[in-house]
């Protein structure tokens, strides 16, 4: 894994056509901006892993794992 230090407004270029820019930093949260070709697939890891599990389940003929439902907040 490559580790880089970037400041707000600084970018990293990947494979000549993907740019990742630090947009904002607030506490432990970092907002990133991505510029990439339309044919590129960009997913958060948890979404990617869920899709992979669903595809594997379908390929094996088993029902896909259930998606977690957001709990309704009580007021």
C-alpha positions as CSV (number, residue, x, y, z in Angstrom):
1,X,0.0,0.0,0.0
2,X,1.2,3.5,-0.9
3,X,0.9,6.2,1.7
4,X,0.9,9.8,0.7
5,X,0.5,13.1,2.5
6,X,-1.6,15.7,0.7
7,X,-3.0,19.1,1.7
8,X,-6.3,20.6,0.7
9,X,-6.3,21.3,-3.0
10,X,-3.5,18.9,-3.7
11,X,-4.0,15.9,-6.0
12,X,-2.7,12.5,-7.0
13,X,-2.9,11.2,-10.6
14,X,-3.4,7.5,-11.2
15,X,-2.8,5.9,-14.7
16,X,-2.8,9.3,-16.5
17,X,-6.7,9.5,-16.3
18,X,-7.8,9.4,-12.7
19,X,-7.3,12.3,-10.4
20,X,-7.9,12.3,-6.7
21,X,-8.0,15.7,-5.0
22,X,-8.2,16.5,-1.2
23,X,-11.3,18.8,-1.0
24,X,-11.7,19.3,2.7
25,X,-10.4,18.0,6.1
26,X,-12.5,18.2,9.2
27,X,-11.2,16.3,12.3
28,X,-10.8,12.7,11.3
29,X,-12.9,13.1,8.1
30,X,-11.4,13.8,4.7
31,X,-13.5,14.8,1.7
32,X,-12.0,13.6,-1.6
33,X,-12.9,14.6,-5.2
34,X,-12.4,12.2,-8.1
35,X,-12.1,12.9,-11.8
36,X,-12.1,9.7,-13.9
37,X,-13.3,8.4,-17.3
38,X,-17.0,7.6,-17.7
39,X,-16.1,3.9,-18.3
40,X,-14.3,3.6,-14.9
41,X,-16.1,2.0,-12.0
42,X,-15.7,3.7,-8.7
43,X,-17.3,2.2,-5.6
44,X,-16.9,2.4,-1.8
45,X,-15.2,-0.8,-0.5
46,X,-18.3,-1.9,1.4
47,X,-20.5,-1.6,-1.6
48,X,-18.0,-3.4,-3.8
49,X,-17.8,-6.3,-1.3
50,X,-21.6,-6.5,-1.1
51,X,-21.9,-6.7,-4.9
52,X,-19.1,-9.4,-5.0
53,X,-20.9,-11.5,-2.3
54,X,-24.3,-11.1,-4.2
55,X,-22.7,-12.2,-7.5
56,X,-20.9,-15.1,-5.8
57,X,-24.2,-16.3,-4.2
58,X,-26.1,-16.1,-7.5
59,X,-23.3,-18.0,-9.3
60,X,-23.6,-20.7,-6.6
61,X,-27.4,-20.8,-6.9
62,X,-27.9,-19.6,-3.3
63,X,-29.9,-16.5,-2.2
64,X,-27.8,-13.4,-2.0
65,X,-27.0,-12.1,1.6
66,X,-29.7,-9.8,2.9
67,X,-29.0,-6.1,2.9
68,X,-29.1,-4.4,6.2
69,X,-32.1,-2.2,6.7
70,X,-31.6,1.2,8.3
71,X,-33.2,1.2,11.8
72,X,-36.0,3.6,12.2
73,X,-35.2,6.2,14.8
74,X,-37.7,6.6,17.6
75,X,-38.5,10.1,18.7
